[in-house]
Amino acid sequence: MTKIAFLFPGQGSQIVGMGSDFYSEYSSVRELFDMAEETVKLNLSRICFQGPMETLTETVNLQPTMTVVNLSILEAIQQAGLIDASRSPAQ
């Protein structure tokens, strides 16, 4: 069995506008953002897509925005059929 690992960037790799292309393309990514925004009570999409960079870079904003963007990338990979979304990470 082939195992696949994904490494996602973290703090220091942020840029205003990150994730907006995935947000525009995939309804499932919009749902991820909605769920994350409800959970952390922050407008993550506005912070990600409009900034300003000073607001995005604040740790309280950056950690959830990076997480939701990374999950969005994984969702796009699954939607493109590049990995089997039905397999659990433990399989």
C-alpha positions in Angstrom: 0.0 0.0 0.0 1.2 3.5 -0.9 1.2 6.0 1.9 0.8 9.7 1.1 1.9 12.6 3.4 0.9 16.2 3.0 3.0 19.0 4.5 1.3 22.3 4.7 2.9 25.7 5.4 2.5 27.4 8.7 3.1 30.8 10.3 5.3 33.0 8.1 3.9 31.8 4.8 0.7 33.9 5.0 -0.3 36.3 2.3 -3.4 38.4 1.9 -5.7 36.6 -0.6 -4.6 33.1 0.4 -7.3 30.6 -0.2 -9.5 32.8 -2.2 -9.2 30.7 -5.4 -10.2 27.6 -3.6 -13.1 29.5 -1.9 -14.4 30.6 -5.3 -14.0 27.2 -6.9 -15.4 24.8 -4.4 -18.7 25.0 -2.4 -17.2 22.5 0.1 -14.4 25.0 0.8 -17.0 27.7 1.5 -18.6 25.3 3.9 -15.3 24.7 5.6 -14.8 28.4 6.0 -18.4 28.8 7.4 -17.8 26.0 9.9 -14.4 27.5 11.0 -15.8 31.0 11.3 -18.7 29.7 13.5 -16.2 27.8 15.6 -13.7 30.6 16.2 -16.2 33.5 16.0 -14.0 35.4 13.5 -14.6 36.4 9.9 -11.8 34.3 8.6 -12.7 34.8 4.9 -12.5 38.5 5.2 -9.2 38.3 7.1 -7.7 35.9 4.6 -8.9 37.6 1.4 -8.8 41.3 2.3 -6.4 41.6 5.2 -4.8 43.9 6.0 -1.6 42.0 6.5 -1.1 43.3 10.0 -4.5 41.8 11.0 -3.8 38.5 9.2 -0.4 38.2 10.9 -1.8 38.5 14.5 -1.5 35.0 15.9 -5.1 34.9 17.1 -6.1 35.4 13.4 -3.3 33.6 11.7 -3.6 30.2 13.3 -7.2 29.6 12.3 -6.8 31.2 8.9 -3.8 29.0 8.1 -5.6 25.9 9.3 -8.8 26.6 7.2 -6.7 27.4 4.1 -4.7 24.2 4.6 -7.9 22.2 5.0 -9.2 23.9 1.9 -6.2 22.8 -0.1 -6.7 19.2 1.1 -10.4 19.4 0.1 -9.5 20.6 -3.4 -7.0 17.7 -3.7 -9.8 15.3 -2.8 -12.3 17.0 -5.1 -9.9 16.7 -8.0 -9.7 12.9 -7.3 -6.0 13.0 -6.5 -6.5 11.0 -3.3 -9.3 8.7 -2.2 -11.4 10.8 0.2 -13.2 7.6 1.4 -10.0 6.3 3.1 -9.4 7.3 6.7 -5.9 8.5 7.7 -5.4 5.3 9.7 -5.9 3.0 6.6 
